[in-house]
Structure formats: structure tokens, C-alpha cells
Amino acid sequence: MSLRIIFMGTPEFSVPTLVALAEAGHEIAAVYTQPPRPGGRRGLDLQKSPVHQAAELLGIPVLTPPNFKDASDRATFAKFNADVAVVVAYGLLLPEAILQGTRHGCYNGHASLLPRWRGAAPIQRAIMAGDHETGMMVMKMDKGLDTGPVALAKAVAIGETMTAGELHDKLMQVGAALMKEAMAKLELGELPLTPQPEGGAVYAAKISKAETRIDFTRPAGEVHNHIRGLSPFPGAWFELTIAGKPERIKVLNSEKAAGADAAGTVLDEALTIACGDGAVRPTRLQKAGGKPLAVAEFLRGTPLARGTRIA
């Protein structure tokens, strides 16, 4: 026996779950993903999503409707006559016709311990908030934003220096195994559903460009969390004037350090920078258009004397 599944996902994060379900012997009737987007060096070529590419390698039909407003798209979904839809970072809000368009409904793999960090950026927000733990959950979707009952959960520790990129890679593997387990239980009629707690809901708003600049007036712990929560993308940054021109410098890794001075002041030759309380030391940086560099290599090309003020 196996389930007939419609898979819905878009980024790299979704791919391990798709592969795990296919390898488990389930029939993937179709894959839904976001339409190809402009990409390449000049943004002129249309780039298929990672899920689109993975589905083609697996020989699975791929559909890319921009939304489900068109009745024909909803009808096509229903014609697959699927047992269940599995959704992992698809990128669209699903209407009721889709949520109820399979025998068992839609199950979502979400990268937080709900109800904390509902919404678009749970991985980044957990780190930026200084959380020591997050996880993956499989939940049955309803009309709300990540409000449905939870089927399975697995907690994951967030290390002191773990970046959003590292946590992303950990969670996507945990999520694949958890969804594989959930679908096995669903097939046997043994998948539990538990309503989310009434309290404790926190929303993970999409990361805006306006909040990526590093504010060294904040305490060192908050600055450190801000840096690693935005690494590697979109990247937290500060501005330097190089050869008379302002240039953004991304900080991809950092560590907390001792020291005090006016916020934004370089304290030593290792690029320790004073914060509103304490200090941080960037350990890996990247100039615009350049490659990531360890701090020592960065300073060889861009020396910053003690006392330099960073904006």
C-alpha cells in the first residue's frame, strides 16, 4: 500500500521531503511549485525552482499556476484524485478548495515549534530572537496562518554560533524524515492531531531590507543574533568608506567579545567592534561582489585601525 500524494513546494528546503516521500514508495501524482523566475547573471533567463528541477529528475509531472483563482486550476488539482497534499514552503496561501481537495486534506512541514513563529521567516526569527531551541512540525492545514492541529514534532537545538543557513540545512533533513513518518502513520490511520495551544503565538514576519543593517548601539548579544540570523541571506551589513566611496560589508559570522567604547568603534586589530553593551568580533565578512573572507584575510585587504568608527 502507498498514498497518492500531491506535493507542493518551491525552494531547496522542500526538496529532501519530496525525495523522501518518493523513495518511501508513495505515488507522487503531481508536483506544484512556483513558476520559473528571471535569474542568471543578468536576470534574463527563466530559472526553474529547486523543487521543479528535482521533480523533473524523478519523472513527476510539474504544474506552476500563479495562484488558484482560476477555476480550471482548482479542477485540475481535484482531478488528480489524491489521498493527501504535502506542503513544504510552497509560497502561496491555499484556498479552501485546495485545502479540502484531497481525501485527507493538506499537511504542512513547518520550521518552528508552533504556535511560536507562525509565518514566513521562522528560521531567521528564531535565531534573531536568541531562541535556544526550535524544530519541525507536521500540521494539518486550515484557513488560518499556520494555525492547524499538529500531528508530529521534533525539537532541534540552536547552537550559540549557529547561523540561519546551518539551521536551515539541519531542519530540512529533520523535516523530510518527520513527514515520511507522518505519511506512514496516515496510511495506517494512526496519525494523531493535537490542537495548538491558545497562547504563545508569535509571528515570523518576512525579513525586510530595512532591518538588515547592523545597529551597533544594541547589546552585543542582540547584534550577534542579528548577524547569524541573517546569514548567509540576505546578510547583515555595515557601511565602510573605501577609497572615498561608501561600501556595504556583509558580516556572515561573528562571536561575542569583551570590550567597551562608543558603539561602532573598532577596539583592536582583530576587528572587535564595540556595541551598546559589550562587543562583537566579525569572523567572516564579504564585500559586495566579492567572496566570503575570514576576518584576518579581510583585514589584509582592508585594514581598519583601532578607533575607526563603523556606521
C-alpha positions in Angstrom: 0.0 0.0 0.0 1.0 3.6 -0.5 -0.5 7.0 -0.6 -1.3 9.0 -3.7 0.3 12.4 -2.9 0.3 15.8 -4.5 3.5 17.6 -3.4 3.6 21.4 -3.1 6.9 23.2 -2.5 9.4 25.6 -4.1 12.9 26.2 -2.6 15.8 23.9 -1.7 14.3 23.4 1.7 11.4 21.4 0.2 13.5 19.0 -1.9 14.5 16.4 0.7 10.9 15.9 1.7 9.9 15.3 -1.9 12.7 12.8 -2.4 12.0 11.0 0.9 8.3 10.5 0.0 9.2 9.2 -3.4 11.8 6.8 -2.0 9.3 5.6 0.6 7.2 4.2 -2.3 4.4 6.7 -2.3 2.9 7.7 -5.6 3.6 11.3 -6.3 0.8 12.2 -8.7 2.0 15.7 -9.3 4.2 18.4 -8.0 3.1 22.0 -7.7 5.7 24.7 -7.4 6.2 28.5 -8.1 6.5 29.4 -11.8 10.1 29.9 -13.2 11.5 33.3 -12.3 14.1 35.6 -14.0 17.6 34.7 -12.9 21.1 34.2 -14.2 23.8 36.8 -14.3 21.7 39.4 -16.0 18.3 38.2 -14.8 17.2 37.4 -18.3 16.9 33.6 -18.1 13.9 31.9 -16.5 15.1 29.7 -13.6 13.1 26.7 -12.5 12.7 26.3 -8.8 14.8 23.6 -7.0 11.6 21.5 -6.5 10.7 21.9 -10.2 14.2 20.6 -11.1 14.0 17.7 -8.6 10.6 16.7 -9.8 11.7 16.5 -13.4 14.6 14.3 -12.4 12.1 12.0 -10.6 9.9 12.0 -13.7 6.9 13.6 -11.9 4.5 16.0 -13.7 5.0 19.6 -12.6 2.4 22.4 -12.5 3.1 26.0 -11.9 -0.1 28.0 -11.6 0.5 31.6 -10.3 -2.4 31.0 -7.9 -5.6 29.1 -7.6 -8.1 31.8 -8.5 -8.8 30.2 -11.9 -11.5 27.5 -11.6 -9.6 25.4 -14.1 -6.6 25.2 -11.8 -8.8 24.1 -8.9 -10.5 21.5 -11.2 -7.1 20.2 -12.3 -6.0 19.7 -8.7 -9.1 17.8 -7.9 -8.8 15.5 -11.0 -5.6 14.1 -9.5 -7.8 12.3 -7.0 -5.1 12.3 -4.4 -5.2 10.9 -0.9 -3.3 13.9 0.6 -1.4 17.0 -0.3 2.0 17.6 1.3 3.1 21.3 1.5 6.6 22.5 2.4 7.5 26.1 1.7 5.2 26.4 -1.3 4.9 30.1 -1.2 1.2 30.5 -1.8 -1.8 30.8 0.5 -4.1 27.9 -0.4 -7.9 28.4 -0.8 -10.5 26.2 0.8 -10.9 24.3 -2.5 -7.3 23.1 -2.3 -7.2 22.5 1.4 -10.2 20.2 1.0 -9.2 18.9 -2.4 -7.9 15.6 -1.3 -9.3 12.7 0.8 -7.2 13.6 3.9 -6.6 17.3 3.3 -3.2 19.1 3.3 -0.3 18.5 5.7 2.4 21.2 6.1 6.0 20.8 7.1 6.7 24.0 9.2 10.1 25.0 10.6 9.2 26.0 14.1 7.6 24.7 17.3 4.2 26.1 16.8 2.5 28.3 17.9 5.8 30.1 18.2 7.0 31.6 14.8 4.0 31.2 12.6 4.6 32.8 9.2 7.2 33.4 6.6 10.6 33.5 8.3 10.6 31.2 11.3 14.2 30.1 11.0 15.7 33.6 10.9 13.3 34.9 13.5 14.1 32.2 16.0 17.9 32.9 15.8 17.4 36.7 15.8 15.3 36.4 19.0 18.0 34.4 20.7 15.9 31.2 21.0 17.9 28.1 22.1 15.5 25.7 20.5 13.3 25.4 17.5 12.1 22.4 15.5 10.0 20.9 12.7 6.3 20.2 12.9 3.9 18.4 10.6 0.5 20.1 10.9 -2.9 19.7 9.1 -3.6 22.9 7.3 -6.7 25.0 7.8 -7.7 28.5 6.6 -5.5 30.3 9.2 -1.8 31.1 9.0 -0.1 28.0 10.5 -2.9 27.5 12.9 -3.9 23.9 12.2 -3.6 21.0 14.6 -0.2 19.4 15.0 0.5 15.8 14.0 4.2 15.3 14.8 7.0 17.5 16.1 10.8 17.2 16.6 12.8 19.8 18.5 16.2 21.0 17.3 18.8 22.8 19.5 20.1 26.2 18.2 23.8 26.5 19.0 25.4 29.7 20.2 27.1 30.4 16.9 24.6 28.6 14.5 23.6 30.6 11.5 20.2 30.6 9.7 21.9 28.8 6.9 23.1 26.0 9.1 19.8 25.7 10.9 18.0 25.6 7.5 20.1 22.7 6.4 19.5 20.8 9.7 15.8 21.4 9.7 15.2 20.4 6.1 16.6 17.0 6.8 14.7 16.6 10.0 11.5 17.8 8.2 11.9 15.2 5.5 12.2 12.3 8.0 9.3 13.7 10.0 7.0 14.0 7.0 7.9 10.5 5.9 6.9 9.2 9.3 3.7 11.2 9.3 2.6 9.8 5.9 3.4 6.3 7.1 1.1 6.9 10.1 -1.6 8.5 8.0 -1.6 5.5 5.7 -2.2 3.2 8.7 -4.8 5.6 10.1 -2.6 6.2 13.2 -1.7 9.9 12.7 -2.6 11.9 15.8 -3.8 15.5 15.6 -3.5 17.9 18.6 -4.8 21.4 18.6 -2.2 24.1 19.1 -2.2 25.9 22.4 -4.3 29.0 22.7 -1.4 31.1 24.0 2.2 31.7 22.9 1.6 32.6 19.3 4.4 34.6 17.8 4.6 35.7 14.1 7.7 35.4 12.0 7.3 38.4 9.6 9.2 38.3 6.3 12.6 39.8 6.6 12.7 43.4 5.2 15.7 45.1 3.7 15.3 47.9 6.2 16.2 45.7 9.1 19.3 44.1 7.7 21.7 46.9 8.6 23.6 46.2 11.8 22.8 48.6 14.7 25.9 48.6 16.9 24.0 50.6 19.6 22.2 47.4 20.5 23.7 45.0 23.1 26.4 42.6 21.8 24.1 39.5 22.2 21.4 41.1 20.1 23.9 42.2 17.4 25.4 38.7 17.3 22.0 37.1 17.0 21.1 39.6 14.2 24.2 38.7 12.3 23.8 34.9 12.4 20.0 35.1 11.9 20.5 36.8 8.6 23.5 34.7 7.4 24.0 33.8 4.6 21.0 35.6 3.1 20.1 38.4 2.9 23.1 39.1 5.2 23.5 41.7 7.9 25.8 44.5 7.0 27.6 47.7 8.0 29.0 50.5 5.8 32.6 51.5 5.3 34.1 54.3 3.2 36.7 52.7 1.0 38.7 54.9 -1.5 36.2 57.7 -0.8 33.1 55.6 -1.6 30.6 54.0 0.9 30.6 50.3 0.6 28.4 47.7 2.3 30.2 44.9 4.1 28.2 41.8 5.0 29.0 40.0 8.2 28.4 36.3 7.8 29.7 35.1 11.2 30.6 36.7 14.5 31.3 36.0 18.1 30.7 37.9 21.3 33.7 39.6 22.8 34.8 41.8 25.7 35.4 45.5 25.4 33.8 48.9 25.7 33.8 52.2 23.9 31.4 54.3 21.8 29.1 52.0 19.8 30.6 51.1 16.4 34.2 51.8 17.5 36.9 49.3 16.4 38.6 48.2 19.6 41.6 46.2 18.3 43.5 44.8 15.3 41.1 41.7 15.3 38.1 43.9 14.3 36.4 43.7 17.7 33.6 46.3 17.5 32.0 48.0 20.5 28.3 47.7 20.9 25.8 49.4 23.2 26.8 46.8 25.8 29.8 44.6 25.2 31.3 43.9 21.8 31.2 41.6 18.8 34.0 40.3 16.6 33.1 39.5 13.0 34.8 36.3 11.9 33.7 36.1 8.3 32.9 39.0 6.0 32.0 39.7 2.4 32.4 42.8 0.2 29.8 43.5 -2.5 30.6 41.3 -5.4 33.4 39.5 -3.5 33.8 36.1 -1.9 33.4 35.5 1.8 36.6 36.0 3.7 37.9 35.1 7.2 38.5 38.3 9.2 42.3 38.1 9.0 42.2 37.8 5.2 39.6 40.7 5.0 41.8 42.9 7.2 44.8 42.3 5.0 43.0 43.8 2.1 41.0 46.4 4.1 43.0 47.3 7.2 40.9 49.0 9.9 42.8 50.8 12.7 41.8 50.8 16.3 39.5 53.7 16.9 37.9 53.6 13.5 34.1 54.3 13.7 31.8 52.0 11.7 28.3 53.0 10.7 
